Amino acid sequence: MDYSLVDVLVFAPLAPLLGLILFWFIQLLMIESLKYNMSKIWENHRAFCRFSNFIGILFQAIAHATGYTITGIGVSEFSLSVSESKVSPKKEKKGFPEWIANAFLALGPFFIPPFIIFCILFLIPGVLNVSPVPGYTFSQMLISFGSLLFQFGTGFLILLTNLDLLNPFHLSFALLILLVGLGIRPSYIGEEKKKIGMLYDLHLIKKLIVEHPLYVLITLAVLYLISVIMFLLKIPFYALLFAFFGWLALIAIVAILLAHFVVFLLIISDRLPSFKRFLPFLIPVVSYIALRILFLAFPSDFVYSISLLLSILITIASCFVLIKLETNKLKKLSEIKQEEEEDGKGRGDTS
């Protein structure tokens, strides 16, 4: 048998799947990092953390309900609270439909929230102008998958950096992305506040695979069949299918990065005294407005992107300067106090 044919029929279908798993795992690690940073602000910003958890519970419940709806099981009860949700099936179905519904519960929260953003992007011209690179071997499939992600990612980032934050519609879109980043996964569930981390998510996926290996094999067989059909028809649809989920993972990663930035500002704010704690939130607003006013006098084609990027850099630099100044001030006060104590001891010894 020709080894190139073995590559096309056996190994090539795995390339986009492995690429998607890599991006999903990056997303998983970033979610874990965000949860770790959120734990640092829990004591001072409990309401903010509870709101973030509620958004995560909401997305999880929507994913579960979507699974029940698509499989025809239906939803008989849907309820939410800050710490838990309840989605009850309308019908009792076992086997493959139940497995699909559980797959939506385990994997849906990673992809359904960014899908909301994707639906908006679909309506914006230019963002989804992508062209698959034809290829049917393992390396060509991997290149095609990476090319599709790069094309979409470039368009998405250009859109984000050109948002006019003084426009209420653009600002609302940015806030929606922030909500997706903050609430893509809850930090805890239940009244006992059982922690939800990376190991919990991996356990759910392991349970899907171990308890029903036959369904996993059937799913892989269907994917292989699609790959073979697309190869025979010479249509680069297979890589595009996985690239779609890669786009959702990319949207989620960007949203989580934005959430990291907001949590970073909260962490810095907690380390500053009195009125200075408001500076991390005032600096980005003031610097952005000042830059926009500046560009009224010096017009540019990149006014939105330059204003946004410079305000972010100014904010980050200012936060580090504020922390440095506060640290130096505390050190100086500590040294003065230590000197006074030593002087007091010296006088006591002299007398």
N, C-alpha and C positions, 0 to 999 in steps of 0.2 A: 504493500500500500504506500502511496505517495505521502511522505511525512508532512508536506504542506497541507494535504487534505486532513490529516490527523490534527494538525494545528487548528485548522478552520472549524472542524466539527467537534473537537474535544476541548481544546484549551482556549480558543478565542472567546467563547461565551462567558468564560470566567473573568476576563479582563475588566469589563465594565462593572461587574459585580464586586470584584476586589477593590476597584476604585471607589465605588459607592460606600463600601464598608469602611474604608480608610477615612473618608470625609465624615461619615456618621460617628466614627470613634473620636475624631477630633472634636466634633460637636459635643459628644458625651463628656470628654475631658474638660471642655470649656464650661459646661453646665456645672460640673463638680467644682471647678475653680470659683465660679460665681457663688455657689452655695457656701463655700468656705468663707468668702469675703462677706457674704450676707450675715454669717454667724457673728462676725466682728461688730456689726452694727445693731444686733438684736436688742441689746439692753436699752440703747438710746433711741432706736427707731422701730419699736415693736409694731406700731400701726402700719408702717411702710412694709415691713417684712410679712405681716399677716395679709396685707393686700396682695403682695406678690404671690404668696402661697395660694390665695383664693383664685387668682388668675390661672395658676398652674392646675389647681383642682378643676376649674372650669374647662380648660383645654383637655384634661384627662377624661372628664365626663363626656365631652363632645366626641372625642375619639371613640370611646366605648359605645356611645349611642349610635355613632355612624356605622360601627361594625355590626351592631344588631340590626340596623335598618337595611344595610346592603345585603346581608345574608337572609333577609326576610323574616328574621326572628321577631323584630319589632320591639318597641319600648313601651312598657306599661307604667313605669314610674321614673321620674327624673327630678332629683332634688339636690340642692347644693348648700353647703355651709362653708365657713372659712377654713375648716380643717378636714372636711370629707365630703364625698358625693355618693349618691345612690342612683344607680341605673339598673332597673329591673327588666328582664326580658318579658315580652308579651307571650311568647310561645316557648315551650321547652324543646329545643332541638339539640341533638347530640351529633357527634362525628365532625365532618368537615366544616359545616356552618358554624358550629361552636368554636372550632379551632381558628377560623377566620376572624370571628368576633374577638377572641382572646388576643389574636395577633394585632388587631386594631388597638386594643388596650395597651399592649406592650410596646408597639412601635408607632402607633398613630400620633401620640403626643409630640414626637420628634418632627413629624412632617405636616400634620394638619395645621398648626398655627402659622408656619411660614407659607402654607398654601393660600392662606387669606391674603398675605402680602402679594403672592404670585398672581392672584386673580386681579389685583389692582394693577400690577405691572403689565398684565396681559392687555389692559386697556390703553396703556401708554405706548405710542408709536416709537419704534427704534430700539427698545430694550430687548425684545425677543427676536431681533434680526440675527439669527444664527444659521450657519450652514454646516451640516455634518461632513466630515472628511471621510470619503469612501474607503473602506478597508475591512477585511474579513479574517485576517490572521490575529493572533494574540497581541502582537505589538501594534498593529494597525488599529485594532479595536481600542487599545489603551490610549493611543494617540488621539483617536476620534473622540473618546470620552473626555480626555483632558482639554482638547480643543473646544468642545462644546461648553465645558465649564468656564474656560477662559473667556470665550466670547460673551457668554451671559454675564459672568462676573464683571467684566470690563464695562458693559452697558449699565449694569446695576450700580456700580460704584460711581460712574460718571453721573448717573441720575441723582444719587445721594449727595455727591459733592456740589451739585448745582441746585440743591433745594434752596428756595428763598424762605428763610425762617420768619420773615416778616409777613409772609402770605399765610393766612389761617389754614388754607387747605394743605399747603406744604408742611406746615407745622403739625397739623393733625396726622399726616402720613408719618412724620418722624416719630411722633408720640405712639402711634400704633406699632411701629417697629420696636420701640422701647418696651411696650407692653408684651410683645412676643418674646423679647429677650429676657425680661424679668420673670415671666410666668410660663416658660416653655416646659418646666417640670416643677412640681411642688417640692418644698423642702421637708414637709412632714404631712402625715395623714392621721386622722382619728383624734379623739379627745386626749388620748395618752401621748399625742405628738410623736408617733413613730417616725423616725427619720427615713427619708427617701433619698438614697444616694446611688452612685454608679453601680455598686454591687447589687442593689435591689433591682435595678433595671436589667442588669445582665442575668440575674436569677430568673426573671420573668421570661427572657428570651431563651435561656437554657431549658426552662420548663416546657416552652413551646416545642423545642427541638427534641428533647429526650422523651417526653410523654407521647409524642405522635411523630416518630421518624418517617412513617409511611407518607404522611401529608407533606413533609419537607421534600421527600424524594419526588413526589408527584409534582410539586411546585417547580423543582429544578428541572424535571423532565419537560414540563410545559415551556419553561424558558429556553431549554435546548431546542425544542421543536420550533419555537418562534425564531430562534437564531438560524436554524437550518433553512426555514422557509424564506427568511429575509436574504440569506445567502443565495438561494436558488433564484429569487426574484431580483437580486442585485439592488435591494433597497436598504439603505443604512438606517433602518428604523430601530434595530436592537440597541445600538449605542445611545440613540436618542431617548429611548425608554428609560434607561438607567441614568442618563444625564439629567432627565427631568427631576428625579429624586435627588440627584447631586445638586441641582439648582436650589431645591428646597433646603438641603443641608447648608448650602452656602448662604442663603438668606438668613437661616437660623444663626449661623456663626457670626454674621455681621450684627444681627440683633443682640446677641449675647455680648459682643464687644461693646456695643453702645450701653448695655446694662452695666457692664464692668466700669465704664467711665462714670456713670451716675453714682454707683456704689463707692467708687474711688473718691468722688467729691464728698460723699457723706462721711467716709472714714477720715479724710483730712479735716472736715468740719468739726468732728468730735475731738480732734486733737488741739483745737484752737480755743482760746478763752473768750468769754463775753461776746461783744459784737463782731469780733473777728471770725466767728464761726459762720457768719453769713457771706463772707468774702468769696469762698469757693463757688458760690452760686451766683453772686453778683458779677464777678469778673467775666465769665463767658458772655453774659447778657450785655454788659457795658462795652466790652471789647468788640463784640459782633456789631452792635449798633454804631459804635464809633468808626469801625472800618467801613461800614456801609455808607456813612456820611462822608468819610474821606474819599470814597470812590465816586461820590457825586461830583467832586471837584476834579478827580482824575479818572475819567471813565475807562473801563476795561471790559473785554469780552469775557473775562473770567472773574467778574466781581463776586458772584455767589460762592464759587469754589475757594477763591483766595480768602474771602472774609471768613468762611466757615473753618478752613484749615488753620488759618492764623489765629483765630479766636480759641481753637482747641489747644494749639501749641502755647499760646499766651497763658491760658488757664492752667495747663499742666506745669509750666515753668513757674508761674506765680504760686501755685500750691506748694511746690518744693521750696521756694524761697521763704514762704510764710512759715513752713515747718522748721526750716533751718534757723530763721530769726527767733522763733519761739524756743527752739532747743538751746540756742546760744544764750537767750535771756534767762532761761531756767538754770543753765550752767553757771552763769554769772551770779545769779541770786544765791545759788548753792555755795559758790566760792566765798561770797561776802558773808553768808551765814556762818560758814566754817571758820573764816578769819575772826569773826566776832566771838565765836565760841573759844577759839584759841587765845584771843586777847583776854577774855574773861578768865580763863584758866590761868594765864600768865599773871594777872593781877592778884588772883587768889593765892598763887604760890608765893608771890612777893610779900604779901601781907602776912 
